[in-house]
Amino acid sequence: MKSFHINVFLPLTKISMVSRKILNKQKTKFQKLLINLRKRTRRLRVFISSLGDKIAGIGRGILNLTMSAFVFNITSSGFRAISKVIQTLLSQDEAFSNSLQNIKANLATAFYLIYQACLPALKYC
């Protein structure tokens, strides 16, 4: 009876051995796949972190540009305000204004011939 019992289960043990070999092969393939996936995700993480650094650099550049434009806008508006105040003060002083007009007229008279000689050349440039 024992021999019958062993003979009946002998093919089952062979099947289980074959199935174990197949499972082991699949297991090693799966382990290799996991290792490959880990390498790729590591590379992806490195790429994404470097991409984040580059985006942060672009953000810093835009911020610097914006701050420069803001500072330029404030300083230029300040210079415009100062020039308007100076112009207003100078136009209110009649003696200074008359003196400035005399200088302007004298310069126009003195350099009129040079201006007339250079005018055609300036038109064609």
C-alpha positions as CSV (number, residue, x, y, z in Angstrom):
1,M,0.0,0.0,0.0
2,K,2.8,2.4,0.7
3,S,4.2,1.9,-2.8
4,F,0.9,2.8,-4.3
5,H,0.7,5.8,-2.2
6,I,4.2,7.0,-3.2
7,N,3.6,6.2,-6.8
8,V,0.4,8.3,-6.9
9,F,2.1,11.4,-5.5
10,L,5.4,11.0,-7.4
11,P,4.1,12.9,-10.5
12,L,2.8,15.6,-8.2
13,T,6.2,16.1,-6.7
14,K,7.7,16.4,-10.2
15,I,5.1,19.0,-11.1
16,S,5.8,20.9,-7.9
17,M,9.5,20.9,-8.6
18,V,8.9,22.2,-12.2
19,S,6.5,24.8,-10.9
20,R,9.1,25.9,-8.3
21,K,11.7,26.3,-11.0
22,I,9.3,28.3,-13.1
23,L,8.4,30.4,-10.0
24,N,12.1,30.9,-9.2
25,K,12.8,32.1,-12.8
26,Q,9.8,34.4,-12.6
27,K,11.0,35.6,-9.2
28,T,14.5,36.5,-10.5
29,K,12.9,38.2,-13.5
30,F,10.7,40.2,-11.2
31,Q,13.7,41.1,-9.0
32,K,15.6,42.3,-12.0
33,L,12.6,44.3,-13.1
34,L,12.4,45.9,-9.6
35,I,16.1,46.7,-9.6
36,N,15.8,48.3,-13.1
37,L,12.7,50.2,-11.9
38,R,14.6,51.5,-8.9
39,K,17.5,52.7,-11.0
40,R,15.1,54.5,-13.4
41,T,13.1,56.1,-10.6
42,R,16.4,57.2,-9.0
43,R,17.4,58.8,-12.3
44,L,14.0,60.4,-12.6
45,R,14.3,61.8,-9.1
46,V,17.7,63.3,-9.9
47,F,16.4,64.8,-13.2
48,I,13.3,66.3,-11.5
49,S,15.4,67.8,-8.7
50,S,17.8,69.3,-11.2
51,L,14.8,70.6,-13.1
52,G,13.5,72.1,-10.0
53,D,16.8,73.9,-9.4
54,K,16.7,75.2,-13.0
55,I,13.2,76.5,-12.6
56,A,14.1,78.1,-9.3
57,G,17.0,79.8,-11.0
58,I,14.6,81.2,-13.7
59,G,12.3,82.4,-10.9
60,R,15.2,84.2,-9.2
61,G,16.1,85.8,-12.5
62,I,12.6,87.0,-13.1
63,L,12.4,88.3,-9.5
64,N,15.7,90.2,-10.0
65,L,14.4,91.6,-13.3
66,T,11.2,92.7,-11.7
67,M,13.0,94.3,-8.8
68,S,15.3,96.1,-11.2
69,A,12.4,97.4,-13.2
70,F,10.6,98.5,-10.0
71,V,13.7,100.4,-8.8
72,F,14.3,101.9,-12.2
73,N,10.6,103.1,-12.3
74,I,10.9,104.7,-8.9
75,T,14.2,106.4,-9.6
76,S,13.0,107.7,-13.0
77,S,9.8,109.0,-11.6
78,G,11.8,110.8,-8.9
79,F,14.1,112.4,-11.5
80,R,11.1,113.5,-13.5
81,A,9.6,115.1,-10.4
82,I,12.9,116.9,-9.6
83,S,13.2,118.2,-13.2
84,K,9.7,119.5,-13.1
85,V,10.4,121.3,-9.8
86,I,13.6,122.8,-11.2
87,Q,11.9,123.8,-14.4
88,T,9.0,125.5,-12.4
89,L,11.5,127.3,-10.2
90,L,13.5,128.5,-13.2
91,S,10.5,129.7,-15.1
92,Q,9.3,131.7,-12.1
93,D,12.5,133.7,-11.9
94,E,12.1,136.3,-14.7
95,A,15.6,137.6,-14.6
96,F,17.1,134.1,-15.0
97,S,14.5,133.2,-17.7
98,N,15.4,136.4,-19.7
99,S,19.1,135.6,-19.3
100,L,18.6,132.1,-20.6
101,Q,16.6,133.4,-23.6
102,N,19.5,135.8,-24.4
103,I,22.1,133.0,-24.2
104,K,19.9,130.9,-26.4
105,A,19.5,133.7,-29.0
106,N,23.3,134.4,-28.9
107,L,24.2,130.8,-29.5
108,A,21.7,130.5,-32.4
109,T,23.3,133.6,-34.0
110,A,26.8,132.4,-33.4
111,F,26.4,128.9,-34.7
112,Y,23.8,129.6,-37.5
113,L,26.3,129.3,-40.3
114,I,27.7,126.0,-39.0
115,Y,24.2,124.7,-38.5
116,Q,23.2,125.6,-42.1
117,A,26.4,123.9,-43.4
118,C,25.8,120.7,-41.4
119,L,22.0,120.5,-41.9
120,P,22.1,118.8,-45.4
121,A,24.5,116.2,-44.2
122,L,22.3,115.6,-41.1
123,K,19.2,115.1,-43.3
124,Y,20.8,112.3,-45.3
125,C,22.2,110.3,-42.4
